[in-house]
């Protein structure tokens, strides 16, 4: 195909595949923890890192990664200790991140709103070789954490109290999830943009849960969906000359709707089959004869 002959499209497709793997890989834990919008909040904070990159004339991917990790740690600390005013503190953190990003970009020698838009909504064709190096390293960290610690992260995501009783370092694992989500936001910002990255974390996971019957199956299927929509969205954006981030997210929504429509009759069939199996088991199991102990329990007034 023609697009594979262009170096910028080769880099774009590599970045898209890495994002398709990493975003659902950490997103499935966020969905289990009911923190689906964490990626959106981290994206607001990451904009400060992008602005700092422009201001310091360095690669914005690395500065965004550093600021995102710091912001994720602050968010987790607010979640632990900010019981009464935590929502206000988070709001100030999110909107402060946006404001600081715009301010730093405007103060940068070569900064402009046009440069900022490429990070807000994604511009996959402008991915540089330096960006690919950074994305590969950060994606490797995300995969290492989400796959290598999947059992521990699953336990914490399902029930923190039970995980604490079993001896797991719950707070450390919660902090690791937040940091990994921040790194994923940095990986995905050049592909789908900081304002749309949360969608790629959540929608493939929600789509996989429509038909998956176990966590392992949902994990694998969400990654497959993420890679498929990221790759096909990038190819579509090249031929149709449309924004890559919006195309990828719309394709993910389309997959979710399709799987939801397919899952409804399957769920009814499974429920009907389960009901039939339960009725059959009830008919086949003979009634137990009462024992002497049963009689004593039911008639305590009788002499033993």
N, C-alpha and C positions, 0 to 999 in steps of 0.2 A: 504493500500500500504506500501511497505517496507520502502520507504524514510521517511514516517511520523513517524517512530519509532526512528529515530536518532535525538538527541537534536540539533545538528548543522544544520540539514536540517529544523527543525521546526523554528529555528531562521532565517535561510535563507529565508524561505517562508514568514515569518512575515515581514521581511525587504523588500522583493520584493513587497508585496502587498502595504505597506506604500509608497514605492517609486512610484508604479503604480498610486496611488491616487494623491500624491503631485506634481509630475513633470508636468503632463498635467494641473493640477488645476492652477498653476501659469503660465504655458507655454501659455495658451490661451490668457492671457493678454499681454504677450510678443509678440506673433504673431500679435495681434491687433495693438500693438504699433510699429510694424516693428523693434523689437529688438530681433529677434530670436537667435542671436549669443551672447546675454548677458550672458547666462549660460556658454558658452564656455570660455568667458573672466574671469568670476568669478572662473571657474574651475582652470585656470592658477594661479590665486591669492591664491586660497585655498591650493595649494600645499605648499606654505610657511607655512601655519598653520599645515599641516601634518608634515613637517620637524621640526617645533617647538615642536610638540608633542613628536616626537622621541628624540629631544635634551633635553627636560625637563622631559622626562620619565613620561608623562601624556597621557591621552586618546586623540589621534589625532583628534577624532571627535569634541571635544569641542574647541580645539585650531584652528582647521580648520574653525569652525563656527564663532569664534571671528574674525579671519583674513578675512574671506569671507565677513562678514558684513561690516567691516572697508573698504575693497576694493570696495564693492558695493556703499558705501557712497561717496568714492572718485570718482568713475566713474560717479555718478550722478552729483556731483559738477563740474566735468570736462564738462559734457554735458551742464550744465547751463552756465558756464562762459568761457570755453575754445573754443571760436568760431573759432579761426583761427588755433590754434595748438593743438586742442583737440585730433585729431587722433594720433599725435606723442606721446602725453602724455599717451594715452591709451595703445599704443604699448609698451612703456617703462614699464608701470604698469604690463601688461600681462607677458612680457618676464622677467621682474625683479622678478615677483612672481615665475615663473618656476626656475630661477637661484637660488633664495634664498631657495626654497624648496630642491633643489638638494644639495646645500651647507650645510644647516642645517642637512639634513639626513646623509651626509658624516661625519659631526662632532659629531653626536650622538654616544654614547657608543655602542649601539646595532643596529645602523642604517646601512642599506645596500640598494643597488639598488633593490634587490629582494623585500624588504619591500615596497619600493616606487612604484614598479610596481603593487602591489595589490591595491593601491589607484588610480593609473593612469588608469588602465583598469578593476578594480573591481575584487573582490575575495569573492564572497558571502558566500562561505562555511567557511570562517574564521571569520564571524561575531560573536562577543562575547556577553555574557549577558549584559555587560556594554554598548556595542554599541547599543543593542536593546533598552535599557533605554533611551539613548541619542536620537536615531532615533525616538522613540515614542513621546518624548517631543517636538522635533523640528517639527515633522510631525503634531502634534496637533496645533502648532502655525501657520503653513502654511494653514491648513484647516480652522482654525478660521478666518484668514485674507481673504482668497480667497472666502469663502462662506459668511461670515458675512458682508463683505464690497463689495459684488459683484456688486451692483448697482453703487456705487461711482467709483469703479475701472473700470467698463465698460464705464462709462461716460468719465473719464479721458483718457482712452485708445482710445476711438473713436474720441474725439474732445476736446483738452485741452482748447482752447479758449472758447468754449461753456460752459465747466465745470467751468471755472473761472468766467464767467458771472453769472452763477447760484449760485455762492457763495461757491463752493467746494474748500477746501485747496489743490490746484493742486500740488504744490511742495511737500507738506507733503505726499500726496498719491503717487506721483512718487517715492519719497524716500522709502516709504513702499513697493512698488512693487520691487524695487531693493534689499532691505533687505530681502524680502521674497524669491526672486530668489536665493540669496546667501545662505539662510538657506536650501532651497531645494537642492542646489548643495551638501551641506554637508550631507543631508539625503541620497542622491543617490550615493555618491562616493563609498561606499562599495559594491553596487550592480552592477552598470554599469561602474563605474570609472569616474574620473574627465574629461577625454578626450572624453567620450561618453555621458555624462549626458545631454548635450544640445540636443542631438538627441531624448531622451525620453521626453524632454519638448516640442519639436516642432512636431515630426512626428505623434504622436497620434492626436494632434490638427489638423494638415493638413489633416489627414485621415478622421476625423469626419466632417470637413468642406465640404468634397465631397458630402455628402448626407444630412447633417443637414440644416434646413431652418430657424433656429433661434439661437441666442447666447446661450440660456438655453439648447437647444437640443445639440448643439456642445459641451458645457461644460460637460454635463452628458455623452455623447457618448465618448468623448476623455478620460475621467476618466475610463470608462468601457474598452476601448481599452488598456489604460495604464496598468490596473490591469491584463487584460487577457494576454498581451504579457510578462509582468514581471513574472507572475506566471508560464505560460507555458514555458517561456525561462529558468527559474530556474529548472523546472522539466526536461526539455530536456538536460540541461547542466549536470545534475546528471547522467542520463542514458547514454548519448553519450560521457561523459567525455570531454566536450568542454567548453571554457570560457563563463561564464554566461552573462557578459556585451555584448559581441559581438552577442551572440545568441538572447538576448532580442531586440537589435537594428535591427538585420536582420529580426526578426519576425515582428517588427513594420513596417519596410519598406514593407514587404510582405502584411501586412494588408492595407497599403496605396495604393499599386499597385492594389490590388483586389477591393477596394472600388472605386478607380478611374475608373477602367474598367466597374464596375457596374453602376457608376454614369453617364457615357456618354449617354447611351440609355435613362436613366430616364430624363436627362436634355433635350434631344431632344423631348421626349414625352411631357414634361411639356411645352416646348416652342410651340410645335404644338397645344397643347390644349389651351394655352393662346391666340394664334393667332386666333383659331377658335372661342373662346369665344368673342374676340374683334370684329371679323367680324359679329357675330350674334347680338351683342349689337348695332352695327352701323346700321344694317338692320332693327332692331326692333324699334329704336328710331325715331319717325317722325320728319321731318324737322320743325323747329319753324317758325311761320309766322312773318314777319317783323313788328315791331311796328312803331308808328309815330316817336318815339325818334330815332330809327334806320335810318329812312328816313332822319331826320334832320342831323344826323351825317354824313351820306353818301353824302348828298347834302347840304352843308352849305350855298350855295348861294341862296337857296330858301327862300322866305319870310315866316316868322313864322306866 
